[in-house]
Amino acid sequence: MQLDDTIAESHLAKANAHMFYKWNPKAAYESLQKAIQLAPAHSEAYDVFGLFHILIGKKEEAIKILEKASLNDPLAPHLNHMLAEAYIMNNQYDDALRISDRLLEMEPQMRVALETKGWCYGLKGDWHKAAEYFTEVHRLTNHPLKGLAPLGFAYGMLGEKEKTLDIIKKIEQRQIDEPNAVLDPDLMMVWWSLRDFDKTYYYLHKCIEQQMGPFNYMLELPMMKGVEEDPRIKALLDNVRKRYSV
């Protein structure tokens, strides 16, 4: 399909492809600059621009970009959700909670905002409260096999191994039912909650081998801290980061 280079959305689509699937940060940056030039007030352009800075390791710069954009468009859900996640990546959990509460005022059942609150409470040390939020996130999917990875992670952090393994089985079942679903990053994350380095390495290697989009973003989240203690995983991630250096 031919994209129209005269509209910002085309360049945003290219930027996402370059960031997540082609692993070409230089080309992603160029596409983002073109998108912003075409639509200086386009909130999604700054959303993706903030994401770009997270992936190249410049989290504080990402926060500055997203905060400025949020002032111009305080009601943009996706932009503000990205700002909340950037706060989480910078260990600013109270700021992320403030953003999530604002999103929930607009839409009380917004799953991404509820999930963000769960991560904030978990990373602050209350994984029981996190599990409550993640249970609601799963319920709101209205599907027995969707939205389970965060809950599985919380169970793992609580030492509930049987519940964690049960969720892993459900994610694996969904992979069978939906072969095109990208679930290896979810499995990597849940296995990591059990501190199973072999399984974490296995799914991370699959993600890298297939250049799956979401995994490199997930690895910047604080809940993945410590994963590089395994030298095999560190070697994989060092190679990915080299490709994301600009």
Stockholm file with secondary structure:
# STOCKHOLM 1.0

chainA/1-246         MQLDDTIAESHLAKANAHMFYKWNPKAAYESLQKAIQLAPAHSEAYDVFGLFHILIGKKEEAIKILEKASLNDPLAPHLNHMLAEAYIMNNQYDDALRISDRLLEMEPQMRVALETKGWCYGLKGDWHKAAEYFTEVHRLTNHPLKGLAPLGFAYGMLGEKEKTLDIIKKIEQRQIDEPNAVLDPDLMMVWWSLRDFDKTYYYLHKCIEQQMGPFNYMLELPMMKGVEEDPRIKALLDNVRKRYSV
#=GR chainA/1-246 SS CCCCTTSHHHHHHHHHHHHHTSCCHHHHHHHHHHHHHHCTTCHHHHHHHHHHHHHTTCHHHHHHHHHHHHHHCTTCHHHHHHHHHHHHHTTCHHHHHHHHHHHHHHCTTCHHHHHHHHHHHHHTTCHHHHHHHHHHHHHHHTSTTSSCHHHHHHHHHTTCHHHHHHHHHHHHHHHHHCTTSCCHHHHHHHHHHTTCHHHHHHHHHHHHHTTCSTHHHHTTSGGGTTGGGSHHHHHHHHHHHHHTCC
#=GC SS_cons         CCCCTTSHHHHHHHHHHHHHTSCCHHHHHHHHHHHHHHCTTCHHHHHHHHHHHHHTTCHHHHHHHHHHHHHHCTTCHHHHHHHHHHHHHTTCHHHHHHHHHHHHHHCTTCHHHHHHHHHHHHHTTCHHHHHHHHHHHHHHHTSTTSSCHHHHHHHHHTTCHHHHHHHHHHHHHHHHHCTTSCCHHHHHHHHHHTTCHHHHHHHHHHHHHTTCSTHHHHTTSGGGTTGGGSHHHHHHHHHHHHHTCC
//
